[in-house]
Amino acid sequence: MPAQTSLSQTARHSDDRLIVALDAPNPLVGLEWAQAIGDDVGFYKIGLEMLMGGGLALARELIDEYGKRIFLDMKLFDISNTVEAAVRSLKDYGLDFLTVHGDPQVVAAAAAGKAGSDLNILAVTVLTSLDRADLDACLIREGEIAEIIVERARRALAAGADGVIASPHEAALIRALPEAGGKLIVTPGVRPAGAAFGDQKRVMTPGEAIRAGADHIVVGRPITRADSPRDAARAVLAELP
């Protein structure tokens, strides 16, 4: 573990276009990563792996004590009443982003649940780890994967999503949609130049993703598993236009 740096009480000096994924098994590891990165990053993603071990407590700590922004990546998918109730329970946590699956009825329920808050509901189109063969195995209709993603994005935005999650390869196509005006595009599947793709199949570099129309990029392992997470974060930020 690299030497830790102190986290300031605000994230005012960070470029929040970069969101670092704290994909760790427990909050203590996630906090160590955030401490190792320091003030260069002000926006963190907490996903299912962390949530199973107390990730909501870390989210509150990073928000309340350190002034960080939090993207809660839950990918909610259930009947409408359950989704609406779940989002209503989360809306006062001070979160910035929350993901749900991009089915219109799920998005509409989430939008109803977050009413009166500043929480942004982001719809997942197609996971960036999937390709056409994976969609075939899931019995998803035939067609180009980009076409399916853009149509799912259009329907999710029309149903009330504040933005979408999509690979950088589809960002420009989604940005061109009439429904995408003023909406957020957040792109996982981003790897710094020279980094291994890992389990991602549709990737771009940070600079390419922003130029393609993304508002935020999500980077995890290339930063958190680096010998110096702070230096790795700075290198990603240096790639942004």
C-alpha positions as CSV (number, residue, x, y, z in Angstrom):
1,M,0.0,0.0,0.0
2,P,1.5,3.4,-1.0
3,A,1.9,6.1,1.6
4,Q,-1.4,7.8,2.4
5,T,-2.1,11.4,2.0
6,S,-4.7,13.3,3.9
7,L,-8.2,14.0,2.5
8,S,-9.3,17.6,2.7
9,Q,-12.7,18.6,3.8
10,T,-13.7,19.7,0.3
11,A,-13.0,18.4,-3.2
12,R,-12.9,21.9,-4.7
13,H,-9.6,21.5,-6.6
14,S,-10.5,18.2,-8.4
15,D,-11.7,17.7,-12.0
16,D,-14.9,15.8,-11.4
17,R,-15.1,14.5,-14.9
18,L,-13.0,11.6,-13.5
19,I,-14.9,9.2,-11.2
20,V,-12.7,6.6,-9.5
21,A,-14.4,3.2,-8.9
22,L,-13.8,2.0,-5.4
23,D,-14.3,-1.7,-6.3
24,A,-13.1,-3.1,-3.0
25,P,-14.5,-5.8,-0.7
26,N,-14.9,-3.5,2.3
27,P,-15.1,0.2,3.3
28,L,-11.7,0.2,5.0
29,V,-9.9,-0.7,1.7
30,G,-12.0,1.9,-0.2
31,L,-11.1,4.6,2.3
32,E,-7.4,3.7,2.1
33,W,-7.6,4.0,-1.7
34,A,-9.3,7.4,-1.4
35,Q,-6.6,8.5,1.1
36,A,-3.9,7.4,-1.2
37,I,-5.3,9.4,-4.0
38,G,-5.8,12.5,-1.9
39,D,-7.4,15.7,-3.2
40,D,-6.8,15.1,-6.9
41,V,-10.1,13.2,-7.1
42,G,-13.4,14.4,-5.8
43,F,-15.8,11.9,-7.2
44,Y,-16.0,8.2,-6.4
45,K,-18.2,5.3,-7.5
46,I,-19.3,2.7,-4.9
47,G,-20.7,-0.5,-6.5
48,L,-22.2,-3.8,-5.4
49,E,-19.0,-5.4,-4.2
50,M,-18.5,-2.6,-1.7
51,L,-22.2,-2.2,-0.8
52,M,-22.3,-5.8,0.4
53,G,-19.7,-4.9,3.0
54,G,-21.0,-1.6,4.3
55,G,-20.4,0.7,1.3
56,L,-23.2,3.1,2.3
57,A,-21.4,3.9,5.5
58,L,-18.3,4.8,3.4
59,A,-20.4,6.9,1.1
60,R,-21.7,9.0,4.0
61,E,-18.2,9.4,5.4
62,L,-16.8,10.6,2.1
63,I,-19.7,13.0,1.6
64,D,-20.0,14.3,5.1
65,E,-16.4,14.4,6.3
66,Y,-14.5,14.9,3.1
67,G,-16.8,16.8,0.7
68,K,-16.6,14.1,-2.0
69,R,-19.3,13.3,-4.5
70,I,-20.6,9.8,-4.7
71,F,-22.0,7.7,-7.6
72,L,-23.9,4.7,-6.1
73,D,-23.8,2.0,-8.8
74,M,-26.6,-0.3,-7.7
75,K,-28.2,-1.1,-11.1
76,L,-31.6,-1.4,-9.6
77,F,-34.0,-3.7,-11.4
78,D,-37.3,-4.8,-9.9
79,I,-41.0,-4.1,-10.0
80,S,-41.9,-0.4,-10.1
81,N,-43.1,-0.2,-6.5
82,T,-39.9,-1.7,-5.2
83,V,-37.7,0.5,-7.3
84,E,-39.6,3.7,-6.4
85,A,-39.4,2.8,-2.7
86,A,-35.7,1.9,-2.8
87,V,-34.8,5.2,-4.5
88,R,-37.0,7.1,-2.0
89,S,-35.0,5.5,0.8
90,L,-31.7,6.6,-0.8
91,K,-32.6,10.1,-2.0
92,D,-31.6,11.9,1.2
93,Y,-28.1,10.4,1.5
94,G,-26.6,13.3,-0.5
95,L,-25.6,11.1,-3.4
96,D,-25.0,12.5,-6.9
97,F,-25.6,9.6,-9.1
98,L,-27.6,6.3,-8.8
99,T,-27.9,3.7,-11.5
100,V,-30.9,1.7,-12.5
101,H,-31.4,-0.6,-15.5
102,G,-32.6,1.3,-18.5
103,D,-36.0,-0.4,-18.9
104,P,-38.5,2.5,-19.2
105,Q,-40.8,1.3,-16.4
106,V,-37.8,1.0,-14.0
107,V,-36.5,4.4,-15.0
108,A,-39.9,6.0,-14.5
109,A,-40.3,4.4,-11.0
110,A,-36.8,5.7,-10.0
111,A,-37.6,9.2,-11.3
112,A,-40.7,9.2,-9.1
113,G,-38.8,7.9,-6.1
114,K,-36.1,10.7,-6.3
115,A,-38.7,13.5,-6.5
116,G,-37.7,16.6,-4.5
117,S,-34.0,15.7,-4.4
118,D,-30.9,16.5,-6.4
119,L,-30.1,12.8,-7.0
120,N,-29.4,12.0,-10.7
121,I,-30.9,8.7,-12.0
122,L,-28.6,7.2,-14.6
123,A,-29.9,4.4,-16.8
124,V,-27.7,1.4,-17.8
125,T,-28.1,0.7,-21.5
126,V,-25.9,-2.4,-22.2
127,L,-23.1,-3.4,-19.8
128,T,-19.7,-2.5,-21.3
129,S,-18.4,-6.1,-20.6
130,L,-21.0,-7.5,-23.1
131,D,-20.6,-8.0,-26.8
132,R,-23.0,-9.3,-29.5
133,A,-22.4,-12.9,-28.5
134,D,-23.3,-12.2,-24.9
135,L,-26.6,-10.5,-26.1
136,D,-27.4,-13.5,-28.2
137,A,-26.9,-15.7,-25.1
138,C,-29.4,-13.5,-23.2
139,L,-32.0,-13.7,-26.0
140,I,-31.6,-9.9,-26.8
141,R,-33.0,-9.1,-30.2
142,E,-30.8,-9.2,-33.2
143,G,-29.1,-6.1,-34.5
144,E,-26.0,-4.0,-34.1
145,I,-25.1,-3.5,-30.5
146,A,-24.7,0.2,-31.0
147,E,-28.2,0.5,-32.4
148,I,-29.7,-1.4,-29.4
149,I,-27.8,0.8,-26.9
150,V,-28.8,4.1,-28.6
151,E,-32.5,3.0,-28.7
152,R,-32.4,1.9,-25.0
153,A,-30.8,5.3,-24.1
154,R,-33.5,7.2,-26.0
155,R,-36.3,5.3,-24.3
156,A,-34.7,5.7,-20.8
157,L,-34.2,9.4,-21.3
158,A,-37.8,9.8,-22.5
159,A,-38.9,7.9,-19.4
160,G,-37.2,10.4,-17.1
161,A,-33.6,9.4,-16.7
162,D,-31.2,12.3,-15.9
163,G,-28.5,10.5,-18.0
164,V,-27.3,7.2,-19.2
165,I,-24.4,4.8,-18.7
166,A,-22.9,3.7,-22.0
167,S,-19.6,2.7,-23.4
168,P,-17.5,5.6,-25.0
169,H,-18.1,4.0,-28.4
170,E,-21.8,4.9,-28.2
171,A,-21.4,8.3,-26.5
172,A,-21.4,10.4,-29.7
173,L,-24.5,8.6,-31.0
174,I,-26.4,9.1,-27.8
175,R,-25.3,12.8,-27.5
176,A,-26.9,13.4,-30.9
177,L,-30.3,12.2,-29.7
178,P,-32.9,15.0,-29.3
179,E,-33.7,13.4,-25.9
180,A,-30.1,13.8,-24.7
181,G,-30.1,17.6,-24.6
182,G,-29.0,18.6,-21.1
183,K,-28.6,15.0,-20.0
184,L,-25.5,13.2,-18.6
185,I,-23.5,10.6,-20.3
186,V,-21.2,8.6,-18.0
187,T,-18.8,6.1,-19.5
188,P,-17.2,3.1,-17.9
189,G,-15.0,1.0,-20.1
190,V,-12.3,3.6,-20.0
191,R,-8.7,2.6,-19.9
192,P,-5.6,4.9,-19.8
193,A,-3.3,4.6,-22.8
194,G,-1.3,1.3,-22.4
195,A,-3.5,-0.2,-19.7
196,A,-4.9,-3.7,-19.9
197,F,-8.6,-4.0,-21.0
198,G,-9.4,-6.5,-18.2
199,D,-13.1,-7.6,-18.5
200,Q,-14.1,-4.7,-20.6
201,K,-14.8,-5.2,-24.3
202,R,-15.7,-1.8,-25.6
203,V,-13.1,0.7,-24.4
204,M,-11.5,4.0,-25.2
205,T,-8.9,6.2,-23.5
206,P,-10.0,9.0,-21.2
207,G,-9.4,11.7,-23.7
208,E,-11.2,9.8,-26.5
209,A,-14.2,9.2,-24.3
210,I,-14.6,12.9,-23.3
211,R,-14.1,14.0,-27.0
212,A,-16.8,11.5,-28.0
213,G,-19.4,13.3,-25.8
214,A,-19.0,11.8,-22.3
215,D,-19.5,14.1,-19.3
216,H,-17.8,11.8,-16.9
217,I,-15.5,8.8,-17.2
218,V,-15.2,5.9,-14.7
219,V,-11.8,4.4,-14.0
220,G,-11.1,1.8,-11.4
221,R,-8.3,-0.8,-11.3
222,P,-5.8,1.2,-13.4
223,I,-5.9,3.7,-10.6
224,T,-6.7,1.9,-7.4
225,R,-4.3,-1.1,-8.1
226,A,-1.4,1.2,-9.2
227,D,1.7,1.4,-7.2
228,S,0.8,5.1,-6.7
229,P,-2.9,5.6,-7.0
230,R,-2.4,9.4,-6.8
231,D,0.1,9.4,-9.7
232,A,-2.2,7.1,-11.7
233,A,-5.2,9.4,-11.2
234,R,-3.1,12.4,-12.2
235,A,-2.0,10.6,-15.3
236,V,-5.7,10.0,-16.3
237,L,-6.6,13.6,-15.6
238,A,-3.7,14.7,-17.8
239,E,-5.2,12.8,-20.7
240,L,-8.5,14.8,-20.5
241,P,-8.9,17.6,-23.0
